[in-house]
Amino acid sequence: MTTKFSIQIENQAGYDWELTKKVIHKTEELGYHSFYICDHFFLDNQSENRHALEAWSVLSAAATLTNKIKLGTLVTGNNYRNPALLAKIASTLDMISNGRMEFGIGAGWKEIEYEAYGYDFPAVKDRMDMLEESILIIKEMWSKPRATFEGKHYRIKDAVLSPKPDNPLFMIGGGGEKRTLKLVAKYADYCNLFSIAPKEIDKKLAALKNHCNTIGRDYESVGKSLFIFGAFVSESQEEIDKFIEERAKLYKITTDEMRTRIYDPHYPGSWVGTPEQLRDRIEHMNGLGFDYYFLQQYFNLDITLIDSFSNLVKDKYFK
């Protein structure tokens, strides 16, 4: 099993194009497997002067700046684009990048964006139903000469799509045990879970295994990926403590609460610590079947993580 690491940026945090390019170039230069970007339009109600570049536009530009790294969204909000159009956008990126597109999609959750941009914000059940219909449309359009689909929420008729992508990795984000992981078992190459407490990870993997058993799919054939929202590696405990304090201020919680969330030696989803601690956590997660890790760049736009984490893992994991 090959272990893969990705750098992910939150475009909503204020990345302009010059800083985004710097991250993209560093990601390829240092040997990461992929560059991913979130799919949000703005961060919060105080974002008038905070940049948030559109995700698929950034990926298309990134394709022309790079030669090796995979490119994807973590994850595309389903309701933001008509599924047939999304299939076309993704296939276009696949051609521009010479087959380096990876496809991530989720049901969407950020109500403030829906309201601001004029999208309806359906109930969770409807959003999950819409996600499943979108997946079926996208897969039909990527595989059939002409695709037709009639659902409750979406329809296409004799839809032609060319170029077609070359069997890209298909990932569904989210850990909902009843619907999301069922969709993973039915349609996806990979699930994507957040860095959460061990008992929660065990529950979600058990739910995924149950869905696989129900439909007759080999559980081991489903890739497991992990989104790490706060990664930091340092030999210095003083630097680790400072990082935790800064993150606490950013999320408006106490330092003790942040320390419990991201710096617990018994918490394998926590990726803040010394090189030895992080290596142990990588090996622990690998033992659970995970092999793809997405490291979120900091909201304060400090990109030192790319270098420090590369130094931690490059000898063993980067080829």
N, C-alpha and C positions, 0 to 999 in steps of 0.2 A: 504494500500500500504506500503510495507516494503522498507525503504530507505537503500541502500547498498553503501558502500565505498570501493574503491580499491586503492592499491598502485601500481603505474606503474613506471618502470624504463626505461630510455633510454640507452640501452646497448651500443650504440655508443658513450656515454659520457666518457667511460673509466672504466666501472665496471669490475673488475677482479672477479674470482670466490669466493674468500673469502668475499669481500664486498657484492656480490650478495647474498651469503648465509646469511649474517647478515641481509639484508633487508627481505629476505624470512622468516627467523625465527621471526623477529620482527612483520612482517605483520600478521602471524598466532597468535603469542603470545598475541598481543594487540586486537585481535578480528575483524580485517578487514574481509570483505567478500571474497576478492580475491587478487591475485598477478598477475599483467600483465607485459609484456615486449614488447618493440617495436621490429619491424622486420627490422633492418638495419645492414649493413655490415661494415660501417665505417662512421665517422662524416663528414670529409671534406678533403681537400688536404694536411692538416698538421696532419694526423692521423697515421703516421707510428708507433708511440710508444704508441698509445692510444688503449686500449683493446676494443673489441666489440664482445662479445660471441654470438654464433648463438642461435636464440630465442627458437626454438623448442627443441634443445638439453638442454638448461637451464630449460625449463619447465618439461622435462622428469626427470631431476635430482631433481628439486623442488618437484615433486610428491613423491619421495622417502624420502624427508626430512619433509614432512608435512602430516597432517591427515584430516584437515577440509577445508582449504581455496580452493576456485576455482582457476583455472589456465588458462591463456589465453594470446593471443597476441593482442595488440592494435596498428595497426592491421597487419595481414599477408599481405605482398605484393604479389598480385596474380601471377605476372609474374616470380617470383623467383623460383617457383616449379611447375612441371607438376601437374594439378589438381587431377589426380588419385593418384599420389604419396602423395600429400597433404592430401587427404582423408584418406590414410593409416597412415600417420604420426599422424594425429589428433586422429584417432581411437585407435592407439597404446597408445598415452598419456592418453586417456580416460580409458583404461584398467589399465595402471600402476597406475593411480590416483584413481581407484575405482569410476569412474564416475564423476570426478571433472573438467573435461575439459570444457572450454567455447571457442567458435570458433568465432574469429573476422577476417574479411577479407576486403580488399580494392583494388582499381584498381592500386595502385602504382603511385609514382610521382617523385622519386628522381633520376633524369637522370644521375647524376654523378656515382651512384652505378651501374646502368644498363651498362653504358659504361665500367666501370672498370672491371666488372665481365663477360663481353662478352654477355650480353643480348641485344636483339633488344629493342629499345625504341619507341613503336608505338605511333601514334597520339592518342589524348584523346578518340576520338570516338572508335577507335580500342581497346584501353585498356578497355573501358567500355563494349564493346561487348565481349571481352575475359573474363572479370569478370563474366558476366551473364552466359556464357557457363560453366565456372568453377563451379559456384554455382549449376547449373543444374547437372553437373557430380557428384559433391560431394554429393548432396542430393540423387541422384539415387544410388550411391554406398553405402550410409549409410542405405538405405531403401529396396533395392531389392537384392534377392539372387544372381543375375547376372545383371550387368548394361551394356547397350549399348547406345552409343550416337554418332551422327555424326554431327559435326558443321563446321563452316567455319575455326575455329582456332584449335579445339581439337576434338579428337575422342577416343572412347574406344569401345571394343567389348567383350561381355560376361565377363566383368571384375568382378572378385570375390574379396570380401573384408570381411575378418574375422580376428579379432573381429569387431563388429559394435558398435558404440557409443550409449549410452542410451539417445537419444533425448537431446543433449546438447543445451544450449543457442546459438543462431546463430545471430551474430551481423555484420552489414555492416557499415564501417566507412566512414565518409565524408558527406559533406552537399550540394553537387551538386543538385540543385533543379529540373533539367530536367531528369537526368538519375539516379544518386545515390539514391535519395529518392524514385524514382519510383521502383528501385530494392528492397529497404527496404520494401515498401508496398507489393510487390509481394512475397518476399521470407524470410524476416528476422523477428526475434523475437524482435530485438532492432535496433534502429539507434544510431549512436554516433556522436554528434556535438561538436565542439570546444567551449570554453568559449568566446563568441562573444557578441557584443553589443545587447541590447534588441530588437531593430528594426530588426536586422538580424535574431535573434532567432525566432521572430514572423513570419518573411517571410518564414523561412525554415519549421517551424511547419505548416504554412498554405499550403505550397507546399506538404508536406507529407500528410496532410489531404485531399487535392485535389486528389492526386494519390490513396489514400485509397478509396475515394468515387467513382473514375472512375472504379476501379476493384471490387468494392463491398466488401471491407474489413472494419471492424470496426476500426476506427482510434484509439480508446482507447485500442485496443488489441496490438498495437505496443509500445514496451517499449522505453522510451527516456533516453539516457545516455549522460553525459557531460564529456568532457576531459578538465581538468583544468591544464594548462601548468605552472602556477605560483601560488602556494598556500602558504600562510604564515599567521600564527596567533600569535599575541603577545598582551599583555596588554600595552606594551611600544611603544609609538609613535617613540621614538628614534630608537628602533630596527626595526620598520616597515620602517622608512626612510633609514636606512642602507641597508636593504634588497633590497629596490627599487634601490638604487644607485649601488649595486653589480650586480643586474640583468641588469641594463642599460649598464654597462661596458661589461658584458658577450655578450649582443646582439648588442653592438656597436651603441647604440642610446643614445640620451640625457636623463638625469634623468627626465625632464619634460615629454618627450614622453613616457617613461616607466611608469611614474606616471599616465598619462592619460589612458594607456593601462590596467594597473592592479590594480589601486587604485582609483576608481571612485565610490563614495557612491551611485550614481544613476545607476550603471552598475552591474546588478545582476550576470553577469558572472565573475566578478572580485572577487577572493577569497583571497585577501590580506587585513588584517585589524585586528581589535580587535575581541575578541570572540563574542561580541554582534553583530557586523557588519556581521560576517560570519554566525552566526545563522540566522539572518534576510535573508541573501542571499540563504541559504539552503531552508528555508521555502518558499521564493519567487519561486525558481526553482521547488520545489515540487508542488507548486500551478499551474505550467505550465504543469505538468504531468511527470516531470523528477523524477527518483527514483534510479539512478545508477550513481555514481560519481567517476571518475578516477583521482587521485591526482598524478601528475607527480613529481617524485623525482628530486631534483635539479641537474643541470649539474655539479655543483662543488662538488658533491658526499657527501655533508653534509646531513646526514639522520635524522636530528632532527625533520623534518616534521612529521615523522611517530609517534613519541611520542606526539608532541604538538597537532596535529590534533586529535589523539585518545583521549587526555584529554578533548578536546572541545566537542566531540560528543558521547563519550562512554556511558554516563548515559542515554541518550535519544535513541540512535540509535543502539548501540552494544548490542547484546544479549549474 
